[in-house]
């Protein structure tokens, strides 16, 4: 049976060698059945697809993606849009659009002028208000007055809560400004003087580069903190912020007035990722590397109450590799966070991480995100290259999709997409309120008709003529891909590796008890190959993937 299953999988994959390059590449019974929102960055289109990549609905805009987009519980789409203005940093937005299910524009917010500019993200709150993440301008003179050494134009972050009104704009009901929560240790005559280590709830005005400096933003921009995510927790009434330049996430209190938020009550409640940013560590203590998309994990998930982040791995020592990291902040009963003596904020270790061993086969230097799923899985957006995939608690991949739409349109099946990046993605279950009363009849995938026989919503206890349904295939990886002279194969289980050329000829086989296997491919002809892994355990299905050899 195992040989027959593998032969069928190999036959399908050999067909894929000739044509399957985009859309749903993998869908199993262990994936969470739902509808995934795909918003290609270089277009004005947003698509809702099922697990087989079939399109349920599409929204259009005159503006390219300006970061995050979300489905709201009335079935409308809230989307960040990119508009040009006085600001030119990475992740620029400037406009929020809300469109109903039928693609009619029902509300718009323009948040871009000479003093401020929305970027990256926003958060729609249960009360119907929206939290807008934005840069604001501070001049050279203001930077000098705040104690910045070598002062220059700076764009600190702000968060503004807006109550939408009518079809455009709304009323500002709450504000928080990072500039109100500084510390500096260079001039006792200036405000906020003190040692950052003695004021861990404040932000060191002299930490992190401004502008290009090895991170997003042009060389003459004022991009300083480069926040790229904002997430609201209604139970705690707190806001989490991802600050890429600081290599940290921050949590602030939303249960304040605007006036209170400008004072000590608006200081940082909790921060994590880089103790050097507040003088309680050094470079060796840094655990975030260009991170994106911090979220609280909802109730019902195995890691409920924890925080999860896409840790991009840009500049990670030893390996530019991405990871998905989960940790439990030291939350106290009063809503504050434990901080002992002169130690940094904890914890010291992750509560869950994927993959268990970082490797270059999973890497996106920027954008990207992760969403916890109701069944305990994690939906991952490897943003550069538009790869979306889902993994179980055990790290097994159970769904995979490649976005077929790039800056120059949709590619047909068999072609390789170009500039098909996706900032972030979300999946919504069949019982999501926004789907009630909607026509959820699917149309064909973006890339064209499905000729690979994707099975939609397979039953957990189904059987077939081939015998019982096996457990999910173990996660396997091959890197670099494309490879030139050497190929590293990686899997957490013992078993046998086989590699086939594009005619189906077996050219390599090796049984391994180790996590990594090195393959010398320097003499192999250029082209595509099938890598197959047979786990030693008979209750696991074989795993297959494609690799390219290019000398």
N, C-alpha and C positions, 0 to 999 in steps of 0.2 A: 504493500500500500504506500509506504513512504517513497519508494522509488517512483511509483506512478504519480503521486502528488508532485514530486520534484520535477518529473518529466513534463507535466502539464505546466508547472510554473515556469520552467525553462523555455518551453515552447512559446508561452505568452511573452516572456521577456525577450526572446529572440525576435518576436514581432515588434516589441517595443524598440529594439535596437534600430530597426528600420524606420520607426515612426513615432513611438510614444515618448514625447519629450515634455509635455505640459499637461495641466489638468490634474485629475486625481490619479496618482500612481499607486496608491495603496488605500484600501478601505477594509477594515475587519470588524467582526462582531464585538470587539472590545473597545472600539471608538465610541465616543458619546454621540448619539444620534441627534443632530441639530442642524442649524442653518448658519453658515459662516459668512461674515461680512468681509468682502474683499474690496479694498480701495487703492488701486494702483496710484503711485505718487505722481507720475507724470501725465495724468489724464484728469478729466472732469467726471469720470464715470465711477460709480460705486455699485457693486453687485452683491446680491444675497444668493448663495449657492447651497445646495444640499451636499451630503457627503460624497456623492458621485460627481460633483462639479456641475450639475445641471442648474441652470439659472432660474431662480424663483422670482426675483424682481431686480430692476435696475433703476438707479437714479442718475440724473445728469446735471452738470453744472457748467457754467462758463469759466469756472476757475479750477486750476489744478489743486490737488490735495495740499492742505496746509497743516498736516499732522493728523490728529486723531479724528475718528468719526464713530458715532454710536447710534444704535436703534433705541428709540424711546418707547415707553409702554403703550402709547397710542398708535404705534406703527409708523411714526414719522422718523426721518433720518436727520440727526444733527451732525454737521460736518464742518471741520475747519478748512478754510480756503486760503490759498496763497495770493496775496496782493502786494504789489510793489509800493514802496514808500521810502521814508527817511532811514529806515533800518534795513540792514542787508545781511544779517547773521544767518547761520544754519538753522533750519527748522521754522523759517518765517511763515507766518499765517497772516492775520490781520482782519479776517472776516469769518463769521459763523453764519451758516445757512441752515435753516430747518425746512425740510420738505416732507409733505405728506406721502402716504403710500403710493399715490398716483403721480408723484413727481411734481406736484405743484409747490411753488415757493410760498411758505406761509409765515416765515419770520426771518429777519436778517439782522445781524449786529456787525457794524463796521467799527473795529477797534484798532485803528491805525492812523496816527497823525504824527506831528513832529515831536511829540512828547512821550508817546507810548505806542506799543505794537504787540498785539497778541502773537504768540508763537507756540508751536508744538501741540499743546493739549488744552483741554477744558474739562470740567466735570459738571454733568447735569444732576441736580440735587433732587431728592424726593419731593420737596416742596415746589418744584417747578422752576426754581432759580438756577442760575448757571454761574460756576466759578471760572473766571477767565484768567489764565496765566499770561503775563505780559512783561516785556521789558519796559523800563522807563529811563529817561535820560538824566544823567548827572554830569555836569560840566567839569572841566579841569579844575576850576575854582572850587566847586563843591567837593570834588575828590580831595583836594589839598586841605580844605577846611575839616574834612573827616579824618585826616591823618594818613592819607594814602601817600606812600613814598613814590617819587616820580609820578606825580598825578597826571591823569589823562582822562579822556572821555570814558565814562563807565555806564553800563546798562544793568543796574541791579534789577532783581525780580520783584514783581508785584502780583497779588491775587485780588481780584475784584469780584464781588458777588452782585449779580444783576438780576433783577426781577423783570422778565420780558413783558413788554407792553405792546398790544396790537400786533402789527405786522413788521415793526421795525424798532430796534433799540429797547430801552427799558430804564428802570430806576436803579441807581447804585444804592445798595442797602448795607454793604459792609466792604471794608478794604483792609488789606495787610500789605506792608511794604518792608522788604528786607533791609532797606536803608535805615529804618528806625531801630535796627537791632545789631549795631556794629560794636566792635571793640578795637582799640589800637594801642600799641605800646611804644610809640615813637615820640610823642609830644604831650607832656602833662598839661599843657595849656589848652589843649584841644578837647572837645567832648569825647566821652566814652573811653577815657584813658584807663588802661589796666592790662594785665597779662592775659592773653587768650586762655591759658590753662586755668586761670582763676575765674574765668567767665565762660564756661563751656556752653552756655545757653545763648551766646552771642556769636556773631560772624566777624572774623578777623578781616578788616578792610584791606590788609596787605597780603592776604593769601590768594593764590591763583593768578595766572596771567590773564590779561585782557586782550581781546581781539584774536588774531590768528593763533599764535602761541602754541601750535601743535594740536589745536582742537578746532571744533567747528567755528565758523565765522571768518570773515575776510580780515586781512592784516590790519586794516584801518577801522575795524568795527570796535564797538565798546562792549561786546559780549563778554561778560565776566563770569557769572555763575553757570550759565548755560543750563538752566533747568529744562527738563524735557518731559516731565510727567507730573500730573497732579491728580490725587485720588482722595475721595471724601468718604469718611466712615461715619454714617449717621448715628450709630449706636454710641460711639465715643464723642461725636461732634468734633472730630479732629481731621486735619488735612495732612496728607503725606506728599512730599515734594522730592523729586529726584534732581539733584544738582550735579551734572556731569563734571564740570570743571573742579568742583570741590571733592569729587569722588565720594559723595555722601548722599544719603537721603535724610531729610529733615521732617519732623512732625511738629505741627503748630496747632494751637487751640483755636477752634472756630467759635466756641461758646463765649465770645467777648463782644463788646461793642467796638466800633471803629476806633473810638478814642482809647479804649483799653488795649486794643491790638497794637497801637502805636507805642505803648509803654511796656513795662516788664511782663505784663500778662500775654503779650504777643511774642515774647522771646521763644527760642527753640525749646520745645519740650524734650525732644529726643533727637539724636543724630547717630548715624551709623555708617561705617564704610571706610573712614580715613581719619583716625585720631590725630594725625599730624595737622589737620586743618584747625584744631583748637589746642595745639600744644601739648597733647597727652599721648604722643606716639611719634613714630618716624615712618619712613617709607616702607619699612618691612612690615608694618602693621596694617598697611592698606589692603583692603579685600575687594574693593570695587574698581573696575577698570573700564571707564566709558559707559557706565550702566544706563539702562532705560527702563521705563514702565514699572514703577513700584505700585503694588496693589496689596490691600488686605485680602486675605483668603476668607471667603464667606463660610458661614455655619454649614455643617453637614459634610464638609470636605475633611479628609484625614488630617490636614494641617490647619484646620479652622483657627482663625484668630492670629495666625502668623502673617508675616510679610513675605512676598515673593518678588523677585526682580529678574530681568534679563541682564546678566552680567556680561557685557560684550567681550571683554577680554583684551581690548586695545591697550597694548603696553604691558600685558600681564607677564611677569618674569617667567622665563622658561618656555612659554608657549602662548602665542596669540590665539587663544581659544575661548569660545563663549561657554558659559555655564548658566543654568537656571538654579538660583539659590534661594532657599527658604530659611528664615530664622524667626525665633520668638523674641520679640523685644521684652525687656523687663518691666512690664506694665504693672503699676500699683493700683490698689482699689480706688484711689482718688483721681485716677486718670493721669497721674504723673508717671515718670519712669525712674527706676532705681539708678543711682549713680553713687559709687562708693569712693570716698576720699579723693585722691588725685588720679584714680584709674579712669580709663575711657569708658564710654557706654558699652554695655555688653549686648549680646552674648559673645563668647569666644569661638563658638563653632556653629556650623549650619545644622539645622534639623533635617534637611533634605537637600540633595543637589543632583543635578543631571548635567552631563553624564558623570558617572562615579569617578572617572579619570578624564580630565580635560584632554582634548585632542584637536588638531588643526582641521579635522574634517567637519567640525561644527564651529563656525565662526562668522560673525558679521561685525565689522568694525564700528558700525553706527546703526541708527534707527533700531527696530526690532522690539519684541515684547512677548509676554506670556500671560495666559488666562487660565486660572483653575477651572476645572470642569466638575459638574455635579457628581459624576461617577468616580471622582478621585484622580482622574487624569489631569494632564496639563497640555493645553493647546499652545504651541510655540510658533512665533513668527520670526524666522531668520530673515530679517528684512532685506538685506542686500542679496539680490537674486530671487526675491519673491517666493521663498520656500516656506510653506506652512506645514506643520506636522504635529502629531499628538503622541504623547508617551504616557505609559502607565506609571504607577508608583514604583514598579520594578525597573523602569527605564526602557521598556520594550516599546518600539514604535508601532502604532496601530492605525495610523492614518497619515497620508502625505499628499500634498498638493503643490504644484508649481504654477504660479500666476502666469497666464499666457498673454497678459496685456501689458505693453510697455508704452514708452513715449511715442512710438510710431504706430500704435494700434495693436490689434490682437494677431498673434501668429497662429497659423493652422497647425494641427497635430503633425509632428515630425520635424518641425523647425524649432530652432533655439530662440527663446525670447531675448530681447535686448532691453536694458534699462527698465526692468519690470519690478523694481523695488516696491515693497509694501511697508509703510511706516509701522503698522500694528494691525492686529486682527482680533475679532471677537466672534464667539459662537453663541447662538440663542436656541434654547430647547423648544420642542414642539408645543409646550404649554405656555410659552412666553405670551403675555397678554396682548402684545402688539400684533400677533398673528390671528387673533380671534376674528372670525368673519372674513378673513382675507382669502383670496384665491391663491393657494399654495401649489398649484399645478406647475410642475417643472417644464422648462423648455430645454433645448439641447445645450450642452456645455459651450462656453465661449469659443473654444478652439474647434468646434465642429462636432458631429455625431460621435457618440461613444461606440467604438467598435471593439473595445477590449472587454466588454461584459462586466462592468462594475456592478456589484450587488449592493443594492440600497437597503439599509437597515436590516442586516442579517440577524436572525434570532440567535440568542445566546445558546439555546439547547438544540439547534437544528442539526440534523445529520444529512448525509448525502449518500449517493451510491458508492462513494469512495470510502465510506466508513465514518467513524465519529469525527467531529470537528476537533482539531488539535488546538492546543494553547497557542497564543500569539508567538510569532517568530521572535527569537532573541534579537536584540539590537546589534547590528553589525555596521562597521564603518571601514572605509578604504580611503587612505590619504597618502600623498596629495592626489587630487583628482581634478585635472589630468595629471598623470605621472609621466616621468621621463625615463629614469633608470631604476628607481626603486619604489616599491609600493608597500605600505604598511597596512595590514589587515588587523582589525581589532574587534573583539567580542568578549563579553563577560563569562562565557560558558566554554567548556571543553567540547571538542568535536572535530570535524574534518572540513577543510577548505578545498573547493574545486574551482578552477577558472577555465572558462570555455571561450574560444574565439568566436567570431560572428558567423561561422559556419556550423557551430555546435561541437567542434572538436575539443576534447579535454586536453589542455596543455599544461596544467599544473594541478597537483593534489598534495595535501599534507595534513596529517592528523596532529592536533596540538592540544596541550594541556595548559597553555599560557594565554594571557589576554591579548598578546600581540604576535603577529607573524610577519616576517620581512620577506618580500618577494623580489628577486632580481629580474626586472623586465627590460633591461637595457637592449637586449637583442630582439625583442618582440616587434613585429610590424606595427606601425601606427594604426589606430582604429579603436573601435569599441569592443569591450569584453564583458562577459557575464561572470561575476563573482558569486559563488554559492557556498553557503555554510550549512552543514548537516550537524545539528546538535547531537551530543551523545545520548541525551534523554530522548526516548522514543515518543514521549507525549508532546514534544515541541515540533512545530513545523519547520522545514528548511527556510532559510532566509536567502534572498537574492538581491543583488544590486548591479548597476552598470558602472564601469570605469572606462576612462579614455586614456590611451597611451599616445603621447605626442613627444617626439624627440626634437 
